[in-house]
Each structure stands twice: as structure tokens, then as C-alpha cells.
Amino acid sequence: MSLAASMLDDDALRVVDDGFELDVHLNWYRSLPLSSVKTVELTVNGEAIPRDEITFVVNGSEHVLDELANHWEEMWFVLDAATLRVRRALVEAGAHADVSIRLGNRIPYILIAPDQALEYVTERTKTLVAR
Amino acid sequence: MSGFRLSTTLFALTNEWLSRRYTFEQLVDKVAELGLGPGLELIGFQSIRGFPDVDSQFEQTFRRLLDAHGFEPSALGANIDLARRTDRLMSRDEVIASLEAQVEAARVLGFPVVRAQKLDDDLYEWAAALAEKAGVRLGIEIHAPLFVDHPMVLGLREIFDRIDSPALGFIPDWSATMTALPVGQLRAFERNGLTRAQTDFLRELWERGGPPNELFDEFADRARGEGASPQAVNQVRIIFSMFARNDPRQWLEIMPRVVHVHAKFYELEADGTDASVPHHELFDVLREGNYQGFVSSEWEAHAWADLEDADGFEMVRRHQELYRTLLAQQPAGSTT
């Protein structure tokens, strides 16, 4: 699907002091409240990163994933990358890394049951060179 | 001259926008370069950072672009994010506050119409007063699987007749009156795990019609039996609700209350032919219904086509060229 095409840029992966960061773009056509972000599954070189090891940086603030639900008044603007931060040295600067991201957002204005929003899930896999 | 006018919705340029190859100004500049418009529609939560707040910088940029290119704002797409919280839906007061903020954004930017989704029945009198005061009209979108004779829409027609405010109306979306499923959508399903025989069956089911859930279940039973993965099967669920094949002439029933039109299309060829949307019949319906507002060219195949495979600007250009050709001809029914 085309909304997957813009999720990962070629320079999305960065090595930082205590681990790595991955810039991820939204897989929907409009901005969404942070509380929409439901599924974030990240695999690097075949290793699945546990959910509680990933933090989510957007609008200059860092959040643990389970805490995003509380931020229903804050928007993830459709053109902005969110940065997934993992404090584990899994990638090397200059080396290739196979990255797979599965992102699922609750679409807050599309209800598929009286009190249930549609979850739109996209998976994107790409070989990136870490900066 | 009376009649309707053409509009470009920036939603048709979703792939171009998400590619981040264009700033907002560059996107609108290119719409102007191609001679599209004169109406300009956008979705607030897509195009405006901070929406529903509109800062003075965006307002100035927008007004400068309108002036520079002779564009007119046609419609602002609003959304009520009912399920923004995970623990409960928006309260009535929160819905009111959300719509108020988006109507205010439309007023500030000069949009004459706000595209809205269905509200609770007892909110329309309040909504009419809100819109009248702001000088805008609210249009409830009729998109597949809804249509003019759907019970929900019949209910709205009664409410709108009773309130009888010029500020309340409908926005037909041509997704409800298609002639075929877009082939590109079927090919995309095949890339994601279905066989050609399975998408042929899908097309047969869609053409046969019926309750979306029953059609989906019939498809799912067969595809699963043939070994299709759950993901491959589930991806098709949307087609029974995103695309429908009703009679375009039935739009005439609501035409006096139409405030804006979403001329949805997917696969218009360069020669003006289109297997999935009956443009000529829909055009005749607008003429016959004496429609006077904007018609936005809403190409939506970006939902499955990548930027490299399809150019949103070119699709909108084709659509407007076709409509301009039709507008230049004699009205339907007259002799040449």
C-alpha cells in the first residue's frame, strides 16, 4: 500500500551513544492524536525489540509506548517523523541493517463498532545503512 | 453564467504531500501552474499543522496563495475524532467543541463549506445555528456504503427538511455510484497475497451486491479454503464498504440540498475513458439538478498506488479537462 512507501527514509537509522534511533513517518493521510498509536513492532537484523525497550519521541518529548494513550490532545503531524529510540547497541554506524517496522494506528473518526475504532496497520521492511 | 465550478482537493495529492517533496506553497503553486481549480479544498488535519487552530502564519500564506493564483476556498474537510481517547468516546460537549473549532477555522480561512461526518440527530439545530453565524454551510458526506436511500441518510433528509436551514446539506461522493471495482485495487490485493482467480471472484461478488458482511464472509470462506493467509483475506473487507454501485440518477433526489461534491475517481485514462466511474452520467446529473457549487476532483487511487506509479496532479488534470470539455458542450438533452 502506498501509505507504507513514505514510512522509512533512506537515512532513517542512526547510531547514538547508548543504542540507536529510527525515524518513522506516519502511515495515514492526516495527522493523528498520539493516543492513536497502538501497535509498534520493531525488528532489527532479525531481532524483535521488546515493546518496553522502545521509546517514542515526537514534538520534542519522549514517551514510553504504553503512555501514548494519555496524550489524546496532542497531534503527530502528518509530515513529521517520530523517532523510535532503543538503548541497546544492535546496529553499527556505516553497516547495513535489515529493519522491519509494523505500525498500527487507531483511526479515531472511523468506528467499526459502536465503541471501537478501526486499527490501520502497515508493515515496512527496508535495508538501511546506519549513520 | 450559472452552473457548477471545478475544484481541486489537496487530498488527491496525498502521495505528493507525504513524499515531503513539496511544501504547502509548492503544492498549491503546482496546482496553479497546471491550470487547475479555481476551487481549492483541503482537509484540516492533513494540510494544517496545529489544526483545528490556525496560526496567523498559515492564514497569511493561504490568503497570499489564493490571491496570487486566483483560487477560491471551496471546502474544508473536518473530522470529529470521536475515539481519540482509548477509554471512552467524545462526550457531547467535546463533539460540540471540536466542531466549533473547525467551523471557526473555516471562517478564518474563508471556506464556504465544511465537510462533516454524521452528528447525533439532536445536534443539527445547534449545528445549523453555528454554521449560519460563521457564514458557512455544513455538508454531511454521503460516501459508500451510504447512499441517498440508506436509512441513516433518509433520517437526515427528514431532519434537514424540518430544520430547513440553508446551512445544512449534503456532499455526495461518487464512490457510491460506481460501475466497477478499480482494477488497480484488485492488482494491489494480488501483490498482497491473493490469486487472480480470487480477485475475479471478488469482483463477481461486488457486482452481485448485498450486505457487505455476507459478501465478505462468502469471499473469505472460499479464499481461506484455497489457502489464502488471514492478512490477504482481511485486506479486501474494505471494498464492500468503500465502493458501491448505485444508480447515479438517484442523486437527483437530494440535489437541492447538495452544498459541495466529491467527484471521486481512481483510473481515468488519458482519453477520458474510465471503467469504474461513470463521469458522463454523473455530469448530466449535476446539470439536470441545476447544481451551483464546486465539484472537487478527488482522485483516490493513492490509497494503493505509489508515487512512482501514478501522478496525482496528472489525474486531477485529466478529470478537470474532461469536465471542462463537457461544460463547453450543449447541456444534456439539447440538440446539437
HADDOCK unambig.tbl for C-alpha pairs under 7 A between the chains (distance, minus, plus):
assign (segid A and resid 1 and name CA) (segid B and resid 303 and name CA) 6.61 0.50 0.50
assign (segid A and resid 1 and name CA) (segid B and resid 304 and name CA) 4.72 0.50 0.50
assign (segid A and resid 1 and name CA) (segid B and resid 305 and name CA) 6.88 0.50 0.50
assign (segid A and resid 2 and name CA) (segid B and resid 302 and name CA) 6.43 0.50 0.50
assign (segid A and resid 2 and name CA) (segid B and resid 303 and name CA) 5.98 0.50 0.50
assign (segid A and resid 2 and name CA) (segid B and resid 304 and name CA) 5.12 0.50 0.50
assign (segid A and resid 2 and name CA) (segid B and resid 305 and name CA) 5.52 0.50 0.50
assign (segid A and resid 2 and name CA) (segid B and resid 306 and name CA) 4.75 0.50 0.50
assign (segid A and resid 3 and name CA) (segid B and resid 303 and name CA) 6.92 0.50 0.50
assign (segid A and resid 5 and name CA) (segid B and resid 306 and name CA) 6.99 0.50 0.50
assign (segid A and resid 6 and name CA) (segid B and resid 18 and name CA) 6.62 0.50 0.50
assign (segid A and resid 6 and name CA) (segid B and resid 19 and name CA) 6.00 0.50 0.50
assign (segid A and resid 29 and name CA) (segid B and resid 14 and name CA) 6.42 0.50 0.50
assign (segid A and resid 29 and name CA) (segid B and resid 46 and name CA) 6.49 0.50 0.50
assign (segid A and resid 30 and name CA) (segid B and resid 45 and name CA) 5.40 0.50 0.50
assign (segid A and resid 30 and name CA) (segid B and resid 46 and name CA) 4.10 0.50 0.50
assign (segid A and resid 31 and name CA) (segid B and resid 45 and name CA) 5.45 0.50 0.50
assign (segid A and resid 31 and name CA) (segid B and resid 46 and name CA) 5.89 0.50 0.50
assign (segid A and resid 33 and name CA) (segid B and resid 84 and name CA) 6.52 0.50 0.50
assign (segid A and resid 35 and name CA) (segid B and resid 84 and name CA) 6.43 0.50 0.50
assign (segid A and resid 35 and name CA) (segid B and resid 85 and name CA) 6.51 0.50 0.50
assign (segid A and resid 36 and name CA) (segid B and resid 84 and name CA) 6.68 0.50 0.50
assign (segid A and resid 69 and name CA) (segid B and resid 86 and name CA) 6.41 0.50 0.50
assign (segid A and resid 72 and name CA) (segid B and resid 84 and name CA) 5.65 0.50 0.50
assign (segid A and resid 72 and name CA) (segid B and resid 85 and name CA) 5.66 0.50 0.50
assign (segid A and resid 77 and name CA) (segid B and resid 49 and name CA) 6.33 0.50 0.50
assign (segid A and resid 78 and name CA) (segid B and resid 46 and name CA) 6.50 0.50 0.50
assign (segid A and resid 79 and name CA) (segid B and resid 18 and name CA) 6.32 0.50 0.50
assign (segid A and resid 79 and name CA) (segid B and resid 20 and name CA) 6.97 0.50 0.50
assign (segid A and resid 108 and name CA) (segid B and resid 81 and name CA) 4.77 0.50 0.50
assign (segid A and resid 108 and name CA) (segid B and resid 82 and name CA) 5.84 0.50 0.50
assign (segid A and resid 108 and name CA) (segid B and resid 83 and name CA) 4.38 0.50 0.50
assign (segid A and resid 108 and name CA) (segid B and resid 84 and name CA) 5.04 0.50 0.50
assign (segid A and resid 109 and name CA) (segid B and resid 79 and name CA) 6.56 0.50 0.50
assign (segid A and resid 109 and name CA) (segid B and resid 80 and name CA) 5.91 0.50 0.50
assign (segid A and resid 109 and name CA) (segid B and resid 81 and name CA) 4.46 0.50 0.50
assign (segid A and resid 109 and name CA) (segid B and resid 82 and name CA) 5.51 0.50 0.50
assign (segid A and resid 109 and name CA) (segid B and resid 83 and name CA) 6.36 0.50 0.50
assign (segid A and resid 115 and name CA) (segid B and resid 89 and name CA) 6.84 0.50 0.50
assign (segid A and resid 117 and name CA) (segid B and resid 83 and name CA) 6.32 0.50 0.50
